[in-house]
Amino acid sequence: MSERVVDARGSFCPGPLMELISNMKMMSVGDTLELLSTDAGSAADVPEWIKKVGHEMLDTEQDNEGTWHIRVRKAK
């Protein structure tokens, strides 16, 4: 299993979500991805998409600099 980091800071909706989707397609089941995003919409959009497609939401937090760290695991 591997972990991938996708840096989408400075990109605006739907950019971070599109980067997440394209990266998830290249990953294997069980791999994890951490999306870095400064777009507040990502904190709502990504979990909604993850739930819709059936992947696993691991963690969402915002650091002191305003960057969202959204971790997901590919489930299928």
TADALIN-V776900 format. One record per pair of residues at least 6 apart in sequence whose ideal C-beta (glycine too) atoms are under 6 Angstrom apart, sorted by the first residue. I is the first residue (numbers start at 1). J is the second residue. Records with the same first field share a line. If there is no record, write none. Layout:
# TADALIN-V776900
I: J  J
This chain:
# TADALIN-V776900
1: 30  31
2: 31
3: 32
4: 33
5: 34
6: 19  23  35
7: 36
8: 16  19  37
9: 36  38  67
12: 39
13: 39  41
16: 37  39  42
17: 45
20: 35
23: 33
24: 74
27: 74
29: 74
31: 74
32: 73
33: 72
34: 71
35: 70
36: 67
37: 68
38: 66  67
42: 68
43: 60  68
46: 70
47: 57
50: 57  72
54: 75  76
55: 72  74  75
56: 73  75
57: 72
58: 71  72  73
59: 71
60: 70
61: 69
62: 68
